[in-house]
Amino acid sequence: MKFAHPKPHTLIKMQSFSAFHAKSLLLLSTIFSFTKIAVTEEGFCSASSIIDSNSNCQQPLYSKFINPTLSPSHLQDLPGFTRSVYKSDHAVITPESHVFSPLPDWSNTLGAYLVSPAMGAHFVMYLAKMQESSKSGLPSEQVERFVFVLQGSVKLTNSSGVGQTLMVDSFAYLPPNSKHLFESYESATLVVFERRYAYLENHIPEQIVGSTDQQPLLDTPGELRKLLPMTMAYDFNIHIMDFQPGEFLNVKEVHYNQHGLLLLEGQGIYRLGDNWYPVAARDAIWMAPFVPQWYAALGNVRTRYLLYKDVNRNPL
């Protein structure tokens, strides 16, 4: 098989390993077995959150995000147990340590901040759990917002009064200072990214609403989708990365960009600096500039993660 020249976040199949990679993954796979992590046999739903009675799919899309399995139930009540790690150049924030509290300016909504400037990031990333009759607040002035629906559905109304319903796997980008409102008439879970917009002369971002399956696969050996336009008007992008079991990043990346990552499906091993972490659906990761990073998918179902990356601006 002939592959294109390696690019960031491209994939290759693990048809052969060096001795180093093989030993490393064997050791890390052993970590999974010692913690008695069960791997689901059902696979994943590939289209929507509605179960298809004519298929073998028994779980809604991102079901493992809502009910994560990498934090074993028999350890969740163990005093002090967590897989969460915080270091100067990266953090892994796992479900058993998420702390929810009322979101400022939102009504009837609980939020858990997973990434914030307090750890060195230039953006925030948080989960928003909306209940019946919930409403969003507005971000601060000059702050742009990206929302991705993980569970349930929400209605987005823009400044012109136009309303759209966002289902699971749908997203919306709201430019800085744009009036908008998210409403939920039943429980819904969102992941939200916000950052202070870096203005560039003659480039104006616009509101965008879409869904993952509408975005084209890029011309790489693996499955990469970019949810925002690749134009200078946008100072960050959101990637959806899919790995089949046994696939891995073919680049051990070290770069100036920051990342905020949320695993939506699957499980695997993430290298951050000199550390190797077992990770799975609902784990969040922050990566500072220039931290070495690499990922390999394990188990028998695909990995999908959502990745924030700052782009199109001079780092000075």
N, C-alpha and C positions, 0 to 999 in steps of 0.2 A: 504494500500500500504506500502510495506516495503522498507525503504531507507537505503543506505549505511551510514557508519559513516560519519558525516559532515566533509567536506573538504573545504578549501578556494575556493570561487567563485562557490560553488555548490548551487543549487536552490531547493526550495520546493514550491508546489502550496499553495496558500492562501486559504486553505479550512477552516481554523479557525484562528482567530486573538485573541490575548490578548486584553483587554480593552485599554491598552496603545497604541498598534499598530493601533487599529481601530480608536481611537480618533485622533491620529497623522495623519493618511492618510486622514481622513475626513477633517481635517483642511487644509491639503496641497492640497487636491483636490479642496477645495473651492477657493484657490489661483488661480488655473487654470481657474475656472469659472469666477472669477472677472476680469481676464485679457482677457476674451472672446476668448479663444483659441479654434479654430475649430479642430475637429478630423477628419481625412480623412476616407472615407468609402471604398476606393478602395482596401485596403490591400497592399500587396507588391508582387513584382516579385521575385521568389525564385531561378532563375537559371542564367540569364544573363541580360545584359543591352538592349537586343533586345526584343521589344514587340512581344508577341505571339498572332497572330490574332485569334487563336482558343481558347484563354482563356479569362477570365474576367479581366485580369490584364491590366490596362491602363497606368501604369507608369513604367519607367525603374528602375532597381535596384538602390537603394540609391537616388531616385528622391528627397526625402525630405532633403537629404544632400545638394543637389544643390539648392533647393528652400525651405529653412526652414520655419516653420509655427509658432514656439513658440515666435518669435519676431513679435507681431501683426503689420500689415502694417499701421494701423491707429496711431501707436505709434512711428514708425520708424523715422518720421520727427519731433518728439517732442524734443526740445532742451534738451540735457543732458540725454536722456533716454538710459539706457543700463541695461542688467541683469548681466554684467560682475562684478566679485568680485575678489580681490586679498588680501590674508592674508598671514601671515608668514608661515603657514603650508599647505595651499591649494590655488588654484585659479580656477575660472570658467570663461572661455573666450568665449563669445557668439558672433554670427555672425555679429551683428550690430557694434561691436567694433574691428573686424579684420582690420588690417592696412596692405595693400599690397604695396610692392615696388620692384624694380628690384632685383632679387636674385644674389648675388655676384658669378661670374664665370659661371653662366648660361646665355644662350642667349635667348632673346625674352620670358622671363619667369618672372612672378611676384610671390613673396613669402610673406607669412605672418607667422612670428614666433609666435607660441602659447605657447611654453614652452622653457625656456633657463636657463643657469646657473645664469643669473642675478636674478632670483627669488629663487634660491637655488637648482635647479635641477642639476643632473650630466649628463644630456643629452639634446639634442634639439629635438623639434618636430615642423614641419612647413608644411604649405600647399604650393604646387608649382602649379601655373596655367600656363601651357605651351600653347603657341599659335602655329600657323602654322610655321613650320621650326624652332622649338625650339630645343635646345640642353642643356644637363646638364653639370655642372662642376664636378670636383672631390672633395671629402672631403679632409680635412687636413691629413697629415701623421698620421698613427696609429689610424685613426678614421674609424669605421665600419658604414655601412649604411643599412637601411631597407626601402623599398619603397612599398607602397600599392596603387593600382590604384582605384580611386573613380569615375572617369568620363572619357570617351574617351578611347584611347589606345595609347601605346608607344612602341617603339622598343628598346630593350636592346641588346647592343653589348658588349661582354666581351673582355678580353685581347688577346684571341685567334682568334678574328674576327668572332666568332659565334654569330648570331643574333637570338633573340626570340621576339615575339610580346606578350605584356602583355595587357590583356583586363581588364574590370571592375572586381573587386574581385580577381585579380591576384596580386602576390607580388614577390619581389626579395630581397634576403639578399646578400650584398657584403662585404666580409671580409676586414679588414684594408689593405690599400696600394694596393688594386686590381684595375687595370685599367678597366674602363667601361664607357659606354656612353648610356644615354637615349635620344631618339629622338622622336619628335612628328610631324606628318604631318597634324594634325588638333588639335583643342583645346583638352586639357586633364588636369585633376586635379589629383594630387598625394598628399598623406600624407607621409612625410619623417621623419624617426627617425635616429639620428646620436649620437654616443657617442665614447669616447676614449676607445679603447679595453683594457680590463684587461687580460694580457697574463698569461697563466698557462702552466707550463712546460709539454711538450709531448702531448699537446692538440691543434690542429690546426683547425680553422673553415674553412668551404668550402662555395663556392657560392651555393645558393639555389634559385630556381625559382619554383613557384607553384601557386595554387589557393585555395581559402577557401574550396570549395566543395570537394577537393581531400583529405582534412585532416580528420582523423577519429574523431568521437565523443568520448570523454573520458568516462570512466566508472564512471559517477557521475549521480545523479538524474536529473541534468539539461543539457543544451547544451553548452558544452565548447570544443573548438578546440584550439590546440596550433600549431602555424604556423612554428616554428623552432624546430629542434631536441632537445630532452630533455637530452643532453649529456654535459659533462663538457667543451667541446670546445666553447660553446656559453654562454656569460655572461649576456645575456638578452633573453627574449622570448616575443612574441606577441600573445596575446590571442584574440580569437573571442568569445564573450559571447552573447547568445541569451536568451531572456526572453519573454515568452508569457504574455499577459496582466494578472495582478494579481500575477505574480511570483516575488520572491524577494530573495536576498541573505540570506541564513540561518545562516551566520556568521557575526557578527558585528566586522569587522576586525580591528586589530591594530598590525602592523608589521614593520620590519625594511626596507622593500622594498619600493622604490619609484614607482609611477605610472604616466603614461601619457595616457589619455583616450580621445577617439574621438567617439562621438555618431554618428552612421551611419543611424539608423532607430529608429522610435518610440519616446516615451516620458515617463517620470517618475519623481521620486523624489530621489535625492541623498543627503544622510546625510554626511557631512564633519565636523568633530569636533562637535560643538554644533549647527551647522547651517543646515537647510533643504532647498535644492534648487530645484525648478522645472527646468527640463532639457529636451532637445529634440535634434533631428538630427542636426548636425553641431556644437553643443556645445563641447568645449574642456575642460578637467579638468586636473590639476596637483595636485598630492597628495604627500606630504612630508612623510618621515618615521614617523610612529607611530601616524599619524592622524587617529582618529576613522572614519570608512567609512562603508556605507551601501546603498543599492539601492533597489527600488521597481518600477516595470513597471506599468504604468497606460495607459488609453486609450483603444482602441480596435484593435490595431495592435501590432506585436511583437516589442520589442526593440532589436537592435543589436549594440554592441559597440566593438571597437578595443582597446586593453589595452596593454601598455608597462609595463614590470616588470623585474627588474634586478634579476638575479638568479645565482646559481653555484659559488658564490665567497664569501669568508669570509668577513663580513662587516668591519673587522679591516684593 
